[in-house]
Amino acid sequence: MPAPPGKESISAPTVATDVTRQELPYRLRQQSLLGEFGRSALQTRDIAQILQRATELCAQGLETRFSKVLEYMLVRAGIGWGPGTVGQVSLGVDLESPAGYAFQTGQNVISNHLQEETRFRTPKLLLDHGIRRAINVLIARGGEGHLPFGVLEVDSPESGQFDVADADFLAGFAGLLGIAIERQHADADLQEALDHQAMLTREMSHRVKNSLASVVGLLRVQSRSAQSEDVRNALKDAASRITTIAQVHDHLWRSSKIGSSTSPTSRASFAGSCTR
């Protein structure tokens, strides 16, 4: 007796048949595609490219033409869909779509009979493309308290059966996508911190330069009004030394790497300018 829609059963192991013998190459190909995606995800920081590549390989792995990644419920990447879908179409949450149901429940969703489904409705996007079955897995983000990024979904207009092993295959992709997304957020946070540090460094340097310039100005005023030649010379010498300190400070803060930012020739030229 067939299982009701949305309640696909898993049969016990049986003696090898032609079907089970064909299963091994199918699963090996899936593992190969997952490995390929892992390598490609490490070679780029472009999250849009990573999402798009995931949809392409997932569609190949489940032998269908349709796949998509949804951020919350917005289609962020996809293959097989009509123009104007990616970046523009959003699916309903909760009972409005298989992806929404997966997002709300936090569970993998397999439906091999969308037309008979009672857990959720089939969205217009899937109806327009004649989709008959769908499989969805959650794309989680690392860290406590983080909401999921969205859902990875593969769809097919053909009759057939998605199974738990197929969901595990997609879950492998979803796990790698979660890591790539977290890496992007970490990179963005790091860049923000670096930009803030650079702003603080510029502000600090500006204030130090202004303070040193004020001291040099005061020393020069004092030297002009000094009665003693020795005092005038001492004040001029002090002003010259502070000017040199200001030059060294300016040179150092402009360098990206203190201690290795300039060549021996430029360092010699700078030293010469400070001694003149």
N, C-alpha and C positions, 0 to 999 in steps of 0.2 A: 504493500500500500504506500503510495507516494506521500512524502511529508508535506504538510501545509505550507503555503508561501511564507517565506521569512523564517521558517523553522527547519531548514535543511538538515538532514541527518547525516551522520558519518557511519559508514558501514564497517563491520569488522574485517580484519585482513582475510583475504581469500587466496586461493591458488592462482599463480600467475596466469594471465590471459594476454591476448594481443593488446587489450586496452591498457593493462597494467605495465606491459613491456614498453608501451609508448609513453607512459608516464615519466620514466626515468629521463629520457632526453629533454622532455618538457621542463622538468624541475631543474635539470642541470643548466639548461639555457637561462632559466630565471636567475640562478645563482651567478652565472657569468655576467648577466646584465646588471645585477646588483653590485658586483665587483667593479664593473666598468664605471658605474655611476659614482661609487666611492672614490675612485681615482680621479674622475673628472671634477668632482666637487672640491677636491683638495687643490686643484690647479687654478681655481679662479675665486675671486671674492665677489663676483657679479651675481647677486642673489637672483635676479630675473633670469639670467642664463641657467643657473642651477635648477630653478623651478621648471623652466621649459624643458630642460634635458630630462628631468625626472618624469615628466608626463610622456615624453617620447619613448623612453625605455620601458615604462610601465605598460604602455599600450602594446609594445612589442612582446613583453613578457606574458601578457594575457591574451595575445593574438587577437587584438581588436583595433579599431581605428580611433576610438574616443577615450580621452583621458583629460583630467584637469586638476589643478590645484586651486583651492579656494582659501583666501585669507578672510577669516570669519566666514562670510558667505559670498564674497566678491571673487569672481573668477580672475585669478592673477596670472595663470599660465594654462595652456591647453593645446590639444592637438585634435583635429577632426571637426572642430566646430566652425560654424559659419563666421563670416566677417562681422566685426563689431561685438564679438562675444567677450574676448579677453580684455580685462580692464574696465568693462562696462556693464556686464550682466551680473546680477546678484540673485542668489537663490534664497528661498524662504527658510526660516529657522524652524526648529522643532518638527511639527507634523507637516510642514510645507514641502519637504524634500528629503530624500535619503541622506544627503549630506548634513542637512539641518538636524535630522534625527540623530546622526552619529555625533555631531557636535554637542548636542544637548545631553545625550546619555553617556558620552565618553567611551562608547563601545564600537567595535567593528560592526559594520552592517553589510550583510549579504542578502541580496534579493534577486532571485532568478526568474521571478514572475511579477514584474512591476504592475502589470495590468490587473493583477489579483491582490495586490498588496493592501493590507489593512492597517499597518503601523503608521504609514505616512502617505502623502499624496505625491504624485509624479509631476514635477514642475514642467512648465511649458517648454523650456529649453530641451528637455529630454524627449518630450512628445514630438516636438518639431523635427527631431532627428531620428525618430522611430526607435528610440532606445527601449529594449525589452528587459534588460537586466543590468544591475549595477552593484558595485562593491566599493565600500567606503572605509577608510581608516583615519583615525585622528592624527594630526601632526602636533605633537606636544612640544612645549618649550621647557628648557631646563630651569631649575630653581623653584623653590616653594612659592606658592601664591601666584604664579604666572598663569594667565589664561592660555588655552591652546592657541596655536597660530591659526589653525583652520583644519581643512580636510583634504585628503588625497583620494580622488575618485576615478575609477575606471568603469566605462559603460560599454555595452554592446547591443547592437540592433539584431544580432543573431540569437537563435535559441541555443541553449547550452547550460552549463553549470559552472558558476564560480563556487569554490569551496574554501575551507578553512586554510588549506595550504596556500591558496592564492592570496588570502588575506594576510597570512604571515609574510609572503613575498612583498606585498605592499607595505606592511609594517616595517620591514627593513628599510625601504626607501623613506618612509615617514620619519624613522629614527635619524637617518642621515640628514634629512631636510631640517629636522629640529636642531641638530648640531650646527648646521650651516647658518641657520637663522640666528641662533644664539651667538655664533661667531661674528655675524654682521653687527648685532647689537653691541657686542663687546668692543668691536673695532670703532663703532660710532661713539661709544662712551669714552674710549681711550683718546680718540681724536678731539672730542670736546674738552677733555681734561688737558690735553696738550695745547690746544688753542687758548684755553684759559690761562695756563701757565705762561705761555708766550706773551699774552696781554699783560699779565702781572710783571713779567720780566721787563717788558718795554716801559711800563709805568715806573717801575723801580729805577731803571736806568735813567729815565728822563729826570726823575727827582734828584738822583745822585749828581748828574751832570749840572743841573741848575744850582745845586748846593755848592759844588766845587767852583763853578763859575762865580758865584756870589763871594766865596772866600777869596778867590784870585782878585776880584774887583776891589774888595776891601783892603787887601794887602797893597795893591798898587796905589790906592788913595793914600794909605798910610805912608808909603814910601815917598810919595811926592811932598808930603807935609813934614817929613822927618827933618830935624835939624842936623843930625849927625850923619856923616857919610857912611860910617860903619852900619848904622841902623838902616839907612836907605838900601845899602847893598844886601843886608841880611833879609830885608823884606822882599826885595826883588828876587833874591835866590829862593825864598820860600814860595813866592808866587810862581816861579819857574818850575819848582818841584811839583807843586800841586797841579799845574798845567799838564806836566808829564803824567801824573797819576790819572788825570781826566782822560788823556789820550789812551793810556793803557786800558782803562775801564771801558772806553768806547770800543776799542779794538776787540776786547775779550767778549763783550756781550753780543757783538755782531757775529761772532764766530759760532758755527753750529756745534762744533766739538772743541771744547777747550783743551789745549794741549796737542791737538793734531789737526787743527783747522787750517793752518797755513803752511806753505812750503818754506824750506830754509831760506830761499831767496827773498820771499816777502817778509819773513821774520827779520832778516838782516836789514832790509830796507826800512821796516818799522822801527827797529832799534836805532838805526842811524838818524831817523827823523826825531826821535825822542832825545838824542844827545846833542842835537844842534841848538 
